[in-house]
Amino acid sequence: MKDLIRNEAVRKVVFMILAVLCLTPLISSPIALVLGFGLAVLIGNPFEKNLHQYIHLLLQISIVGLGFGLKLDEALHAGKTGLTLTVVSIVTVMVLGFLLGKLFKLERPLSYLLSAGTAICGGSAIAAVAPIIKPNTKQISLALAIVFTLNSIALFVYPAIGHLLNLSQEQFGLWCAVGIHDTSSVVGAASKYGNEALKTATTVKLARALWIIPVSLITMFIFKNKESKIKIPWFIGYFILAIVLNTYFPILDGFSTSITAIAKSGLNLTLFFIGSTLSIQTLKTIGLKPLLMAVLLWVTISVGSLVYIIH
């Protein structure tokens, strides 16, 4: 095993084989994540330094591809259904995050990163507000490690709870979009539950991601930094364009199923990449207080949104 770990060529071959395997229907989203994590732990990720930029690009392309599996009326219905819950949950998490940060005496930038990541869309929200509040590298890494860890757990826990409570496809999709941090894990969990859940989850989550803009503006006011630029998730516009094309151009009907299937495979590969960037060393850096705060925020938004959706 030691020789395998030291042999860079062998590690790259193993990585490529697993990556290709994740593109096949044999591997589900949660398993793809586990394969990536297992690779990182057992032999290490030979491409870790350059992988992060490709993770975001591949995720965005996959999300746009999923737009070809939606019709405009479905997207509007899903967006309208999740609007109230989105607004209430974001405000609740941000306020609760502020209070918990004070209670646990965490550094202000770290508690704010955890709050924004939980409230909106995980790593994307953290990346959006970080240039505004200017946290140090350790605080950013810590927030991302915690969010990605909870995302990994959610990918397994949410579908199990959904089946246990016999949630409908629409209910589960809405719950995923609100309760799970990152878009990749939202889509991964929803795709495992069913196609209708996937449609609802993707639409609501991307509508939720647009809240990065007003939250960033508020962040600039709170931290009194007028020089920072707001990162707008432009790929959401391409997702909407894909929905419009799929709705009003029937000629695309013959291709939409194939495009959606390719997008789902791309998502699995994204989750494999994400899993391969995690490691035991990364998880060891997570402190008890930041983790406890993040878990309390996550449990609050998960349980609260689930009760709202059911009743």
Secondary structure, DSSP 8 states (H G I E B T S, - for coil): -HHHHH-HHHHHHHHHHHHHHHTSTTS-HHHHHHHHHHHHHHT--TTHHHHHHHHHHHHHHHHHHHGGG--HHHHHHHHHHHHHHHHHHHHHHHHHHHHHHHHTT--HHHHHHHHHHHHTTTHHHHHHHHHHH---HHHHHHHHHHHHHHHHHHHHHHHHHHHHTT--HHHHHHHHHHH-SSHHHHHHHHHHH-HHHHHHHHHHHHHHHTTHHHHHHHHHHHTT-TT------THHHHHHHHHHHHHH-GGGHHHHHHHHHHHHHHHHHHHHHHHHH--HHHHHT--HHHHHHHHHHHHHHHHHHHHHHH-
